Amino acid sequence: MSGRGVWLRARARLRRFPAALAACGDQAAAYGRCVAAAAAGPAELRQDTCLEEFRALRECFAQAAKATPK
């Protein structure tokens, strides 16, 4: 059984990644600002610190990936 088809599909998805990510620049910037602010503060960066921003980015990326032509 050949795994070649799996790699071809994975490469096709990766080629669509930049276009999908470009559509979510505002959400990516908001998440990046949140992480940077949390890491620069006196307390250590903890899980779920920027959960709201991450969820917004993930939702945007999922919508952009669906809209990106195959």
Buried (B, 14 or more C-beta within 10 A) or exposed (E): EEEEEEEEEEEEEEEBEEEBBEBBEEBBEBBEEBBEEBEEEEEEEEEEBBEEBBEBBEEBBEEBBEEBEE
